[in-house]
Amino acid sequence: MIEWLSMGGHGFYIWASYGMLFLAIAIELFGLRQRRRNALTMIAQVTEEASWQ
């Protein structure tokens, strides 16, 4: 198991790359969620304003 984790001496770089990838995906998902919320809020405001006219 340790041999597999060390990956021939390159384990640190490989696992750090996986960690950075995971971090980038998490940041992207968080940003997408925020943008979706903002878009839904805008749509709700526009439809509310349109219903008053």
C-alpha positions as CSV (number, residue, x, y, z in Angstrom):
1,M,0.0,0.0,0.0
2,I,2.8,2.4,0.9
3,E,4.5,1.7,-2.4
4,W,1.3,2.5,-4.3
5,L,0.9,5.8,-2.4
6,S,4.4,6.8,-3.0
7,M,4.1,6.1,-6.7
8,G,7.8,5.6,-7.3
9,G,8.9,8.7,-5.5
10,H,6.4,11.0,-7.3
11,G,3.5,10.5,-4.9
12,F,3.7,14.0,-3.4
13,Y,3.4,15.7,-6.8
14,I,0.7,13.3,-7.9
15,W,-1.4,13.6,-4.7
16,A,-0.9,17.4,-4.6
17,S,-2.2,17.6,-8.2
18,Y,-5.3,15.6,-7.2
19,G,-5.8,17.9,-4.3
20,M,-5.5,21.0,-6.4
21,L,-7.9,19.5,-8.9
22,F,-10.4,18.8,-6.1
23,L,-10.0,22.3,-4.8
24,A,-10.6,23.8,-8.3
25,I,-13.7,21.7,-8.8
26,A,-15.1,22.7,-5.4
27,I,-14.5,26.4,-6.1
28,E,-16.2,26.1,-9.5
29,L,-19.2,24.3,-8.0
30,F,-19.5,27.0,-5.3
31,G,-19.3,29.7,-7.9
32,L,-21.9,28.0,-10.1
33,R,-24.2,27.8,-7.1
34,Q,-23.8,31.4,-6.3
35,R,-24.4,32.5,-10.0
36,R,-27.5,30.3,-10.1
37,R,-28.9,31.9,-7.0
38,N,-28.2,35.4,-8.4
39,A,-29.9,34.5,-11.7
40,L,-33.0,33.1,-10.0
41,T,-33.2,36.2,-7.8
42,M,-32.9,38.4,-10.9
43,I,-35.6,36.4,-12.7
44,A,-37.9,36.7,-9.6
45,Q,-37.4,40.5,-9.4
46,V,-38.0,40.9,-13.1
47,T,-41.2,38.8,-13.1
48,E,-42.4,40.6,-10.0
49,E,-41.8,44.0,-11.6
50,A,-43.5,42.9,-14.8
51,S,-46.6,41.7,-12.8
52,W,-47.0,45.1,-11.3
53,Q,-47.3,46.8,-14.6
